Amino acid sequence: MKKSLADNISKFRNDKNLSQNELANLAKIPQSTVSDIESGKRKNPGINTIIAIAKVLNIKISDLLE
């Protein structure tokens, strides 16, 4: 089964032992944005949001999108 962006962000965030709040602070985005993405409420976050999250998690953007 193909993993969603929400699943991938949650997995990589948990692998780094980061809370949603910690990820949001490091990525300089609202915690509600991280929550909305992971819960599936926000299906298409902007590319800048995805780039910021990938940088904090130290992964490639493609890792989040596959």
C-alpha positions in Angstrom: 0.0 0.0 0.0 1.3 3.4 -0.9 2.0 5.7 2.0 0.7 9.2 2.1 2.5 12.4 2.8 0.8 12.4 6.2 2.1 8.9 7.0 5.6 9.7 5.9 5.9 12.9 7.9 4.6 11.2 11.0 7.0 8.2 10.5 10.1 10.3 10.0 9.1 12.7 12.8 8.7 9.8 15.2 11.9 8.2 14.0 13.7 11.5 15.1 11.7 11.5 18.4 10.2 14.9 17.7 6.8 16.0 18.8 4.6 17.8 16.3 5.3 21.0 18.2 9.1 20.5 18.1 8.9 19.8 14.3 6.8 22.9 13.8 9.1 25.1 15.8 12.2 23.9 14.0 10.5 24.2 10.6 9.1 27.7 11.5 5.5 26.6 10.7 2.5 26.5 13.0 2.0 23.4 15.0 -1.6 23.3 13.7 -0.2 22.9 10.2 1.8 19.8 11.2 -1.3 18.4 12.9 -3.5 19.1 10.0 -1.1 17.5 7.5 -0.6 14.3 9.7 -4.4 14.0 10.3 -5.2 14.3 6.6 -7.1 17.6 7.0 -4.6 19.4 4.9 -3.9 17.3 1.7 -1.8 19.7 -0.2 0.6 21.7 2.0 2.6 24.3 0.1 6.0 23.3 -1.4 7.8 25.7 1.1 6.1 23.8 4.0 7.3 20.4 2.6 10.8 21.8 2.0 11.0 23.1 5.6 9.8 19.8 7.1 12.2 17.8 5.0 15.1 20.0 6.0 14.3 19.6 9.7 14.0 15.8 9.3 17.2 15.7 7.3 15.6 13.8 4.5 15.0 14.4 0.8 11.6 15.8 -0.4 11.2 12.7 -2.5 11.3 10.6 0.8 8.2 12.5 2.0 6.4 12.2 -1.4 6.9 8.5 -2.2 
